[in-house]
Amino acid sequence: MIEYRYSEEKTVALFFAELLQDTVAMAILERGYVNSSEEATHLSKFFWAMVDKSAQERELPCEAGSEYWLEKLYNSFGGYLFEKGYEQQWDDEIDNA
């Protein structure tokens, strides 16, 4: 399971998934885990799509700014993917960002 240090992280991630109309990311976030390397790649790409979208979106569904929550999500998503053996997918998307 993706472990979040703060419950607001999932709220923010779902907020961006809805804004981006990313149904695959929504399913992963609701389920709490990835099922394949393809989903690991999708979650990694979704993180960077959130970063791009955050530049346009000033209002979040919780306190603090997007930079704060994206830093938390970077750690949560990256840590989870590393733990599950999907570090290559995560690293590839960092390189592509």
N, C-alpha and C positions, 0 to 999 in steps of 0.2 A: 504494500500500500504506500502511496505517496504520503509521507509524513510532513505535515506543516507545523511549523513552530507556533504559528498564530492562525486561528480560524479565519481571520480576514483574508489570508492569502488565497484560500479556495474561493472566497466570495469575489475577490478581485479577478482571479483567473476566469471564473465563470462569467463575470461581467464583460471581460474582453472577448471571450469566446462568443458570447451573444452579439456584441458589437460587430465582430468580424464574421458573424454567421458561420462559424466553424463547428459543424455538427460532430465531426470526428473528435475534436478537442473536448467538446462538451461531454461526449460519451466517455472519454478517458477520464476526465475530471470527476464525473459523477460516479464512475465505477471505482476510481482510485488507483488504477494500475494500467500498464500497457500489456497487450497480448502478444506483441511481435516486434521485430526490429523495425518494421514499417511504421508501427504506431509510435515507437521510440523516436524515430526520425520526425514523425508528424508533431509530436509533443515538443521536440527541440525546435522545429521551425515555427511552431505556434508561439513559443516564448519570444522569438525575435519579431514575430508579427505583432505581439503585444507591445514590445518596445517601440516599434515604428508607430503603432496606433496611439500610444500614450502621449506622443508629441502633439497630437490633435485633441486629445480628450483631457480636459482639466478637472472634470467632476468625477469622483470615484464614489462607490457606495459605502465608503468607510473613511475614518479619519486618516490623516497623513497623505502625502502625495504619491504619485505613481512611481517616482524614482525609489522611494522607500520600499514599496511593496514589490516592485520588480526585482530589487536586490534580494529580498526574502525569497521570492519565487525562483530566482536563479539558483540559490542555494538548495531549495527544496527539490526542484526538478532535477538539477544536476546531481545532487547527492543520491536521489532515488535511482536515476538512470545508471550511475556508476555502480551502485550497490547491486543492481539487477543484471549487470554485465553489458549495458548498452552505452558504455562510455565513448565508444567510437562514434556512434550516432550523435551524441551530444557534442563531442569535440569537432566533428565535421561541420556542424551547423554554427558553432562558435567561429570556426575558420571562415565560413561563408557569410557571416554577419557583417 
